[in-house]
Amino acid sequence: MRVITSGTIFILLLCTVFQTTTAKAQSIYNSDALLELWPERAPLQMKWDFDEVHERTNKLRISNIHTPTIEIFLPQNAGHTTPAVVMFPGGGYSVLVYEEAGTNYAEWLNKRGIAGIVVKYRLPDWEVQSQAKFVPLIDAQRALRMVRYHSEEWNIDPDRIGIMGSSAGGHLASSLSTLFSVDTLVTLKDSIQSISARPNFSILVYPVISMYDPYAHKGSRRNLLTENFTEEDQAYFSTFRQVSGGTPPTFIIHSSDDKSVSVENSIQYYTALIDNGISSTMHVYQDGGHGFGMGNGQSSVQDWLDVLDKWLQFNGYH
């Protein structure tokens, strides 16, 4: 497993995450590479004098991130260029549920000959960032650009790079799907920033979409926009209002009994996609609740990844 920072390549020993740990750019997984997103300090970050936190109960939750990364998992013995999926774990914009909504999917994708890239993006924190509401988006844009930049090295087809997000990570994925060309507040000019950040397809898993009551996920909205959000912020970050003809083809899954993120979020986004002529599909299951992940043995959603697999195949994404 390689770790790459600004011009420095070194080997990092694998570590074990206990109940609560602090960490820098490191991995506990058998990944192919781990790259920091920004060559210097990340844009809009005002403070760095705090430790990243990893907490594990039944899930790994990461917070206090000031150095965002991408972790690369490549399929073995592909023998040809492969598609890739860049993943944004959810967690209400307060933590990243890194395994359930990230590395677990990377393993599943690798078995199907698809590269999986997990993004450890910065969470909005108005005490240590300026314009914190834009921080996750600029990290997401940078991650997509970096994958395209390294596509030849990683044997990835630059025209088949999709994204995937769960819950609040789905909000970030839908933001990138609709606001990919908005270079918000990034002054850095390098060879990576000049590359398109538009994903070729998008996978949204019980996504947060709306910032409007009654369907807004209030925790995600509060963490992203604070309690003192404006009507302009509400409209801008309600991603169904940002869908256009340039939004990529999209696969959406949700359960109708989701009590955390109303299925109306997915319905609003899907409706906007269809209104704009975007090839898309949506599957709404009768039960499953929120956070069903890979759906292992859980009610009617247990086989949803088989449906996704067929969609990926049908559209030439693996």
N, C-alpha and C positions, 0 to 999 in steps of 0.2 A: 504494500500500500504506500503510495507516494504522497508526500505533502509538498506543495509548491507555494512559495511566497514570492515576494518581489525579487526575482532573480536568484533565489536560493532554493536549492533542492536538497532535502535531507530525509532520512528515514526516521519515522516516528514509531516507537514501540507501542504495541497495543496496550490499552489500559482497561481496567474494570471499573464500571460505574456502580457506586454503592448508593446508599439512600440519598445523600446529597453530596455533590462534588462540585468543584469549580474547574473550568477547563479553558484552554486556548484552542487554537486550530488543531484538532486531533480527532481520531476516529476509534471506535471500538469495533468496527466492522471490517470485513475482508473486502474492502473496496479497491478499485483500481487507481484512484487518485483523489486527492482532496485539495481544492484550490481556493484561496481567498479571492473574493470578488473584485476587490479594489487594490491597486498597486500601493497606494498610500492610505491614509486614514479615510474612512468611508464618508461620502458626501453627507452634509447636514448633521454630522455627529459633532457635538460640542464637548463631550467628556468621554474619557476612556479609562478613568481610574476606578474601575470596578470589575469584578470577576463574573464571567459567565457561569450560570448555575444549571446543573443537571440534577433533576430529582426523579427518583424512581420509586413508585409504589407498584401498581400493576402495569403502569405505562411509563415510558421515558418522556419527561417533559423538560424542555430546554427554555431558559429565559435569560434576561440580562445580556443580550447579544450585542456586541459592538463591532465584531469582526465577522461579517457574513461570509459564508462559504458555499461551494457546491461540492457534493460528494458523488463520484462517478462510479457506476456499476455497469460493466460492459458484458455482453453475452459472450460465452466461450466458443471459440472455433467457428465464428460466423462465416468466414470465407468470402464475405461480400459486405458492401456498405449496408448498415442497418438503420431503421428508424430509431428515434429516441423520444423519451417522455421526460420532461422536466417537472418535478413534483414540488408542490408547496404544501407542507403539512399545516393542519389547522390547529386551533387552540384559542379561538376568540380574540386574537391579536394580543393575548397576554402571555401565552406560552406556545411552544411548538410541540405537538405530539409526534415526535420524530419518527418512531418506528411504525406505529399503526397507520399513519398517513404518509409514510415515506419509504423507509427501507424495506418494509414488507412488500410493498407494491413493486419496488425495484427488483426484488428476487422473482416475483411473479412475471414481470416483463422480461427479464433475462431468459427465463425458460422458454419464452416465445420468440427469442431472437431479437429483442428490442432493448436498447440501452436505457438504463434508468438513472436519472440524475436528481439527487435530493438537495433541495436548497434550504440552507439554514439562514433565513433572512432575518433582518433586524425587525423587532417589534416596535411599534410607535411608543415613544416615551418622551413626553413633552418637557421633562426636566433635564434631559441630556441631549436632546435633538432640537434643531430648529425646523419648523415646518414638518413636524413629525408625521402628519397624515400622509405625506408623500414618500416617506422612507421605505415602506415595504415595496411600493411600486418601482422605485428606482433600482432597488436590489433585484427585483424580478426581471426588469428589463435587462440589467447587466448580466444576469444568469443566462438568459436566452441568448444574448449576444456572445457570451463566452463559449457556449456549446457550439454555436456556428463557427466561431473563430478556431476552435480546436477540432472541428468535425473531421478533417482529413486525418489528423493524428489519431483520433479515436475510431476511425472507420465508420463514421456516422454520415448519413445522407442529409446534407444541410437543408434540403427541401421537404424533409419528412420529420421535422422536429415539433412535437406537440407538447402540451402542458397538461397538468393534472392538479386539481386542488380540492381539498375536503373542508367543508364547513367554512370557517374564516379563510382558510387556504383557497377555497372555491371562490370567495370574493376576490382574493388577490389574482387568481387565475382569470376570472372574468374581467378584472380591471386590466390585466395585461392583454387580454383578447380584444379589448375595445380602446385602450389608451396606449397601445404599443409605440405610437409615434410621438408621444408627448414626452420630450426630454426635460422633465421638470427639475429645474434648479441644479442641474449637473453641469459644472464648468469644465470638467476633465475632458480633454480632447486626445484620444489615442486611437490606435487602429481597431480596437474592440468597439468603442462607442460609435464608430461610423457604420457598423453592421446593423442590418434590420433586426428589430426586436419582435417582429410579428411571428407568432406561432402558426404552424401549418394546420393544427387541429387542437381541440380543447376537450378535456374530460372534467366535468364538474360533478362532484359527489356531495349530495345534500348541501349545496352552496348557500352561503349568505349572499344576497343580491341587493335587497332593498334597504335603504336607510330611512324609509318612511314607516310610521306606525300605520296599521297595527302589525305589519309583517316584519319589521326590523328586528334583528337579533340585538337586543339592547346592549349586551355586554360588548359585542364587537364594535357597535357604533360608538359607545362611550370610549373604548380604548383607542379607536382610530381618530375620532373627531372631538373628543371630550364631551362633557355635558353642554357646553356652550357653542354647539355647532350652529352654522348659519344655514339659511335656506339654500344658498349657493353650494355649500359643502354637501348638503343632503342630496341635492340633485346630481352633483358631479360624481359622487361615490355610490349612487344608486345605479349600478352598471347596466340595468336594462334600458336606461335612458341614453346610454352611450353606444349601443349597438349600431353598426353601420354596415354598408356593403363590404367593408374590409374585414369584418369580424370572421374568424375562421370557422369551418364546420365544427359542430359541437355535439358531444354526447353528454346527456344529463341523467342522473339517477337520484331519486328521492323516495321517501316513504310517506304515505298520506297521514300516518299517525305520528309524525315528527313533532314533538312538543317543544323542542328547542329552537329549531329553524323551520318556520312554516313552509310547507310545500308550495305555497303561493310565491315564494322567492323564485323557485325553478320555473313555475308556470309563467311568471312575468318575463323572465329572461327568454324562455322558449318562444313565447308569443312575439317578442321583439325580434328574435332571429328569423322567424317565419315571415314577419312583416317586411323584413329586409332581404328576403330571398336567400337566406343562408341555409345550406344543407345541414340539417340537424335531426337528432332523435332524442326523445325523452321517455324514460321508463319510470313510472310511479307505481310502487308496490303498496299493497294494502296495509302491511305492517313492517316492522323493523326498527321503528323509532329513529333516534339520532345516534350517529357514531357507530354504525354497525360494521365499519371497516370492510374487511374482505368477506363479510357475511357468513363466516363459517358456522353452519348449523343453525342460523338464526332465521326462523320463520320463512316467509316467502322471499326474502332477499338473498337466501343462501347461495343461489346460483347466478347472482348478477354479474360476476366476472366472466362467466361463460357468454353472457349477452354482449358484454364489452369486447370480448375476444372476437366474436363474430363481426361486430361493427368495425373493429380495427382491420380485420381481414378483408371485409367487403370494400373498404375504402383504400386498400393498398398500403396500410400502415404497418403491416408485417406479413 
